[in-house]
Amino acid sequence: QVQLVESGGGLVQPGGSLRLSCAASGSIFSIVEMGWYRRTPGTQRDLVAAITSAGNTNYADSVKGRFTISRDNAENTVYLQMNSLKPEDTAIYYCNAVIQISARVNSWGQGTQVTVSS
């Protein structure tokens, strides 16, 4: 079992920056991938960025070049650096962890609100 807690969301003007943090606890050594997803009202959660235990990264086309995902050396905290924010980046951002034991299982944080507005 992995527990995830997001922080760092808030209100920012277009062109500004935010850094989201996701702290993981529990069976952290079973995590094979962590990532950030976002949701707007009435939509499913869409991938923003992900990083594997090997350090491989994936980004949504809409954020590539503006957002950067990273993790600390202990692999228990993942960050999302968001630069050049646009109003269309406004969403609830969720941290995700994939745990590989007998099967791949997803764990989710409760989300943190990011609002980009002038």
C-alpha atoms as one frame of an Amber mdcrd trajectory, in Angstrom:
protein
   0.000   0.000   0.000   1.276   3.460  -0.962  -0.110   6.754   0.314   0.391
   9.882  -1.809   0.043  13.507  -0.730   0.276  16.370  -3.235   1.149  19.967
  -2.461   2.203  23.135  -4.237  -0.928  24.074  -6.143  -2.352  27.558  -6.155
  -3.240  30.610  -8.204  -0.697  31.940 -10.686  -0.771  34.450 -13.534  -0.237
  33.342 -17.144   3.454  32.890 -17.817   4.180  32.136 -14.188   5.577  29.014
 -12.560   4.594  26.500  -9.897   6.310  23.443  -8.467   4.130  20.554  -7.332
   5.365  17.958  -4.859   4.146  14.418  -4.223   5.268  12.674  -1.043   4.910
   8.889  -0.994   4.763   6.688   2.083   4.168   3.003   2.729   5.551   0.397
   0.320   7.683   2.944  -1.511  10.256   0.375  -2.648   7.568  -1.387  -4.703
   6.947   1.711  -6.855   7.965   1.208 -10.481   6.520   4.438 -11.909   5.169
   7.754 -10.647   3.441  10.485 -12.535   1.168  13.479 -12.624  -2.318  13.526
 -14.139  -4.795  16.363 -14.372  -8.581  16.645 -14.586 -10.994  19.413 -15.523
 -14.741  19.221 -14.723 -16.441  16.348 -16.542 -13.210  14.826 -17.863 -11.132
  11.780 -17.055  -7.685  12.168 -15.618  -5.142  12.680 -18.409  -1.423  12.036
 -18.211   0.749  15.116 -17.766   4.125  13.522 -17.037   5.501  10.247 -15.712
   8.853   8.911 -14.575   9.872   5.265 -14.156  12.134   3.755 -11.524  14.839
   3.695 -14.217  14.467   7.435 -14.785  12.666   7.309 -18.135  10.171  10.149
 -18.615   7.049  10.759 -20.686   5.200  14.030 -21.217   1.921  15.047 -22.755
   2.466  17.000 -25.968   0.658  19.997 -24.489   3.231  20.416 -21.695   6.422
  19.177 -23.334   9.136  21.811 -23.088   7.329  23.662 -20.299   6.963  21.048
 -17.529   9.672  18.874 -15.987   9.143  15.829 -13.769  11.841  14.754 -11.327
  12.321  12.724  -8.157  14.618  12.721  -5.138  17.360  10.158  -4.547  15.260
   8.173  -2.070  12.459   7.808  -4.666   9.850   8.879  -2.147   9.109  12.363
  -3.506   8.270  13.376  -7.070   8.142  16.950  -8.338   6.507  18.659 -11.279
   8.107  21.957 -12.247   5.605  23.926 -14.326   6.873  26.933 -16.274   5.205
  29.258 -18.785   1.790  28.351 -17.412  -1.270  28.938 -19.577  -4.956  29.291
 -18.621  -5.607  25.895 -20.233  -3.298  24.327 -17.631  -5.963  25.047 -14.996
  -7.000  21.710 -13.480  -6.796  19.487 -10.452  -3.428  17.754 -10.543  -3.188
  14.225  -9.144  -0.114  12.248  -8.203  -0.053   8.622  -9.326   2.119   5.681
  -8.329   2.279   2.273 -10.014   3.208  -0.569  -7.663   4.458  -3.881  -9.057
   4.061  -6.819  -6.659   1.968  -9.712  -8.039   0.368  -7.288 -10.495   0.555
  -3.613 -11.406  -1.630  -1.528  -9.100  -2.318   2.216  -9.223  -2.390   4.491
  -6.189  -3.692   8.058  -6.338  -3.311  11.184  -4.283  -6.269  13.412  -3.472
  -5.244  16.146  -5.901  -4.103  19.742  -5.727  -5.813  22.623  -7.540  -3.836
  24.671 -10.057  -5.509  27.800 -11.409  -3.888  29.944 -14.093  -5.690  33.249
 -14.517  -4.990  36.936 -14.922
